[in-house]
Amino acid sequence: MTNKKSTSSARTAKTKSADAKAKPAKTTKKPTAKRCSVTFTMFAPNAQSVDVAGSFNDWKLKPLKKGRDGTWKANLRPKPGRYEYKFVVDHQWITDPSNPELAHDEYGNVNSVVELS
Protein backbone atom coordinates (compact mmCIF):
# COMPACT_ATOMS: atom_id res chain seq x y z
CA MET A 1 0.00 0.00 0.00
CA THR A 2 2.87 2.34 0.66
CA ASN A 3 4.12 1.64 -2.82
CA LYS A 4 0.77 2.56 -4.39
CA LYS A 5 0.74 5.97 -2.68
CA SER A 6 4.29 6.61 -3.83
CA THR A 7 3.40 5.56 -7.34
CA SER A 8 0.22 7.64 -7.29
CA SER A 9 2.14 10.73 -6.09
CA ALA A 10 4.77 10.17 -8.73
CA ARG A 11 2.11 9.94 -11.45
CA THR A 12 0.47 13.14 -10.22
CA ALA A 13 3.81 14.91 -10.24
CA LYS A 14 4.52 13.66 -13.77
CA THR A 15 1.09 14.77 -14.98
CA LYS A 16 1.54 18.26 -13.51
CA SER A 17 4.98 18.71 -15.04
CA ALA A 18 3.70 17.42 -18.39
CA ASP A 19 0.85 19.96 -18.26
CA ALA A 20 3.32 22.72 -17.48
CA LYS A 21 5.38 21.76 -20.52
CA ALA A 22 2.35 21.54 -22.78
CA LYS A 23 1.13 25.09 -22.00
CA PRO A 24 3.60 27.78 -23.01
CA ALA A 25 3.90 30.67 -20.62
CA LYS A 26 2.00 33.73 -21.76
CA THR A 27 4.17 36.70 -22.48
CA THR A 28 2.72 40.08 -23.17
CA LYS A 29 4.79 42.57 -25.07
CA LYS A 30 4.48 46.14 -23.98
CA PRO A 31 3.96 48.41 -26.92
CA THR A 32 7.12 50.33 -27.56
CA ALA A 33 6.76 54.06 -27.38
CA LYS A 34 7.19 55.80 -30.69
CA ARG A 35 10.47 57.69 -30.89
CA CYS A 36 11.31 60.69 -33.02
CA SER A 37 14.63 61.43 -34.59
CA VAL A 38 15.99 64.94 -34.17
CA THR A 39 19.42 66.26 -35.09
CA PHE A 40 20.72 69.18 -33.07
CA THR A 41 23.18 71.26 -35.05
CA MET A 42 25.40 74.17 -34.01
CA PHE A 43 27.95 75.98 -36.16
CA ALA A 44 30.81 76.84 -33.83
CA PRO A 45 34.14 76.28 -35.62
CA ASN A 46 36.24 77.77 -32.82
CA ALA A 47 34.51 75.95 -29.95
CA GLN A 48 36.32 73.33 -27.92
CA SER A 49 33.11 71.59 -26.82
CA VAL A 50 29.40 71.76 -27.61
CA ASP A 51 26.67 69.92 -25.73
CA VAL A 52 22.89 69.96 -25.84
CA ALA A 53 20.62 69.53 -22.83
CA GLY A 54 16.89 69.81 -22.44
CA SER A 55 13.68 68.57 -20.97
CA PHE A 56 13.92 65.53 -23.29
CA ASN A 57 16.86 64.19 -21.22
CA ASP A 58 16.34 65.81 -17.80
CA TRP A 59 18.84 68.54 -18.72
CA LYS A 60 21.80 66.16 -18.84
CA LEU A 61 24.58 67.23 -21.18
CA LYS A 62 24.76 65.30 -24.45
CA PRO A 63 27.97 66.01 -26.39
CA LEU A 64 27.81 66.94 -30.06
CA LYS A 65 30.46 65.76 -32.51
CA LYS A 66 32.41 68.30 -34.49
CA GLY A 67 32.53 67.98 -38.27
CA ARG A 68 35.34 69.19 -40.51
CA ASP A 69 33.38 72.29 -41.46
CA GLY A 70 33.01 73.40 -37.81
CA THR A 71 29.42 72.19 -37.48
CA TRP A 72 28.63 70.22 -34.34
CA LYS A 73 25.87 67.57 -34.48
CA ALA A 74 24.04 65.10 -32.25
CA ASN A 75 21.17 62.86 -33.25
CA LEU A 76 18.71 62.01 -30.46
CA ARG A 77 15.58 59.88 -30.34
CA PRO A 78 13.18 61.27 -27.72
CA LYS A 79 9.48 60.49 -27.51
CA PRO A 80 7.11 62.84 -29.32
CA GLY A 81 6.37 66.01 -27.41
CA ARG A 82 7.27 69.64 -26.78
CA TYR A 83 10.72 70.17 -25.33
CA GLU A 84 12.83 73.06 -24.14
CA TYR A 85 16.57 72.89 -24.67
CA LYS A 86 19.83 74.83 -24.80
CA PHE A 87 23.30 74.37 -26.18
CA VAL A 88 26.35 74.55 -23.95
CA VAL A 89 29.24 75.98 -25.94
CA ASP A 90 32.54 75.95 -24.06
CA HIS A 91 30.60 75.79 -20.75
CA GLN A 92 28.30 78.72 -21.68
CA TRP A 93 24.56 78.02 -21.90
CA ILE A 94 23.00 79.59 -25.00
CA THR A 95 19.75 79.29 -26.91
CA ASP A 96 19.79 77.82 -30.40
CA PRO A 97 20.67 80.74 -32.73
CA SER A 98 18.97 78.98 -35.67
CA ASN A 99 15.66 78.45 -33.83
CA PRO A 100 13.49 81.53 -33.21
CA GLU A 101 10.98 79.62 -31.05
CA LEU A 102 11.72 80.44 -27.40
CA ALA A 103 10.04 79.92 -24.03
CA HIS A 104 10.57 81.26 -20.54
CA ASP A 105 10.85 78.66 -17.78
CA GLU A 106 9.79 78.96 -14.15
CA TYR A 107 13.30 80.11 -13.17
CA GLY A 108 13.32 83.09 -15.53
CA ASN A 109 15.55 81.42 -18.13
CA VAL A 110 14.92 81.62 -21.86
CA ASN A 111 15.13 78.28 -23.67
CA SER A 112 14.80 77.14 -27.25
CA VAL A 113 11.74 75.02 -28.05
CA VAL A 114 11.33 72.01 -30.31
CA GLU A 115 8.10 70.11 -31.00
CA LEU A 116 8.41 66.51 -32.15
CA SER A 117 5.63 64.35 -33.54
Backbone hydrogen bonds, N-H to C=O, Kabsch-Sander energy under -0.5 kcal/mol:
donor,donor_aa,acceptor,acceptor_aa,energy
5,K,1,M,-1.8
6,S,2,T,-2.0
7,T,3,N,-2.6
8,S,4,K,-3.1
9,S,5,K,-2.8
10,A,6,S,-2.3
11,R,7,T,-2.5
12,T,8,S,-2.3
13,A,9,S,-2.5
14,K,10,A,-2.3
15,T,11,R,-2.6
16,K,12,T,-2.5
17,S,13,A,-2.2
18,A,14,K,-2.3
19,D,15,T,-2.3
20,A,16,K,-2.1
21,K,17,S,-1.7
22,A,18,A,-2.0
23,K,19,D,-1.7
29,K,27,T,-0.5
36,C,78,P,-3.3
38,V,36,C,-0.5
38,V,76,L,-2.5
40,F,38,V,-0.6
40,F,74,A,-2.9
42,M,72,W,-2.3
44,A,42,M,-0.8
44,A,70,G,-2.3
47,A,44,A,-1.5
51,D,88,V,-1.9
52,V,62,K,-2.1
53,A,86,K,-2.3
55,S,84,E,-2.7
57,N,54,G,-1.7
58,D,55,S,-0.6
59,W,54,G,-3.3
60,K,57,N,-1.2
62,K,52,V,-2.3
64,L,50,V,-3.0
65,K,73,K,-3.0
67,G,71,T,-2.8
70,G,67,G,-1.8
72,W,42,M,-3.4
73,K,65,K,-2.2
74,A,40,F,-1.7
76,L,38,V,-3.0
76,L,74,A,-0.5
81,G,116,L,-1.8
83,Y,81,G,-0.5
83,Y,114,V,-3.1
85,Y,112,S,-2.3
86,K,53,A,-2.5
87,F,94,I,-2.7
88,V,51,D,-2.6
89,V,87,F,-0.5
89,V,92,Q,-2.6
90,D,49,S,-2.6
90,D,88,V,-0.6
92,Q,89,V,-1.7
93,W,91,H,-0.5
94,I,87,F,-3.0
99,N,96,D,-1.8
102,L,100,P,-0.6
103,A,111,N,-2.3
105,D,109,N,-2.5
108,G,105,D,-1.8
111,N,103,A,-3.0
111,N,109,N,-0.5
112,S,85,Y,-2.3
113,V,101,E,-2.0
114,V,83,Y,-2.6
116,L,81,G,-3.1
116,L,114,V,-0.5
